[in-house]
Amino acid sequence: MSKTFVEFSAAVKDSVEGHAKRKNYTTGGADDENQLLKVCTMLGIHDAHGIGEIIYKAVEYLKAPQATKKILLEKIAGWSFVLWREL
């Protein structure tokens, strides 16, 4: 089965937007204002929180069953996007 960057990007977008909406961080898409990130920024922990999430997901990935690894990689990419867009 061929996998493409477009498919990967769509999965990451779905992960970022779906998670943020379920947690009520945002009512819009991935590019909208995110309430959690706003609070983390005010507290001065935005970068540390994002990096912590990436590290945690990477450690989970190393011990996860094969079926879960795809989701964890999407979450790592999503957190990378969140940090990237704030630079």
C-alpha positions as CSV (number, residue, x, y, z in Angstrom):
1,M,0.0,0.0,0.0
2,S,1.4,3.4,-1.1
3,K,1.4,6.1,1.5
4,T,1.6,9.8,0.5
5,F,2.6,13.1,2.2
6,V,-0.9,14.3,1.4
7,E,-2.5,11.4,3.3
8,F,-0.1,12.0,6.2
9,S,-0.8,15.7,6.3
10,A,-4.6,15.0,6.3
11,A,-4.2,12.6,9.2
12,V,-2.1,15.1,11.2
13,K,-4.6,17.8,10.5
14,D,-7.4,15.6,11.6
15,S,-5.5,14.7,14.8
16,V,-4.7,18.3,15.7
17,E,-8.2,19.7,14.9
18,G,-10.2,16.8,16.3
19,H,-8.2,16.7,19.6
20,A,-8.5,20.5,20.1
21,K,-12.2,20.5,19.5
22,R,-12.9,17.5,21.8
23,K,-11.0,19.2,24.6
24,N,-12.6,22.6,23.8
25,Y,-9.3,24.3,23.2
26,T,-10.6,25.7,20.0
27,T,-13.9,25.7,18.2
28,G,-12.3,26.2,14.8
29,G,-9.5,24.5,12.9
30,A,-5.8,24.0,13.6
31,D,-5.0,27.6,12.7
32,D,-7.5,29.1,15.1
33,E,-6.7,30.5,18.5
34,N,-6.1,27.7,21.0
35,Q,-7.1,28.3,24.6
36,L,-4.6,25.8,26.1
37,L,-1.7,27.3,24.1
38,K,-2.8,30.8,25.2
39,V,-2.6,29.8,28.9
40,C,0.7,27.9,28.4
41,T,2.2,31.0,26.6
42,M,1.1,33.3,29.5
43,L,2.7,30.9,32.0
44,G,5.9,30.8,29.9
45,I,5.7,27.0,29.4
46,H,4.4,26.8,25.8
47,D,7.6,25.4,24.3
48,A,8.4,23.1,27.3
49,H,4.8,21.7,27.2
50,G,5.0,21.0,23.5
51,I,8.4,19.4,23.7
52,G,7.3,17.3,26.6
53,E,4.3,16.1,24.6
54,I,6.6,15.1,21.7
55,I,9.0,13.3,24.1
56,Y,6.2,11.5,25.8
57,K,4.6,10.4,22.5
58,A,8.0,9.2,21.3
59,V,8.6,7.1,24.4
60,E,5.1,5.7,24.0
61,Y,5.9,4.9,20.3
62,L,8.9,2.8,21.2
63,K,6.8,0.5,23.4
64,A,3.5,0.6,21.6
65,P,1.9,-2.2,19.6
66,Q,2.2,-1.8,15.8
67,A,-1.5,-0.7,15.5
68,T,-1.0,2.3,17.7
69,K,2.3,3.6,16.2
70,K,0.6,5.4,13.3
71,I,-1.5,7.5,15.7
72,L,1.4,8.4,17.9
73,L,3.4,9.6,14.9
74,E,0.5,11.8,13.8
75,K,0.4,13.3,17.4
76,I,4.2,13.9,17.3
77,A,3.8,15.7,14.0
78,G,0.8,17.7,15.3
79,W,2.7,18.9,18.3
80,S,5.6,19.8,16.0
81,F,3.2,21.9,13.9
82,V,1.9,23.7,17.0
83,L,5.5,24.6,18.0
84,W,6.5,25.5,14.5
85,R,3.6,27.9,13.9
86,E,4.5,30.0,17.0
87,L,8.1,30.7,15.9
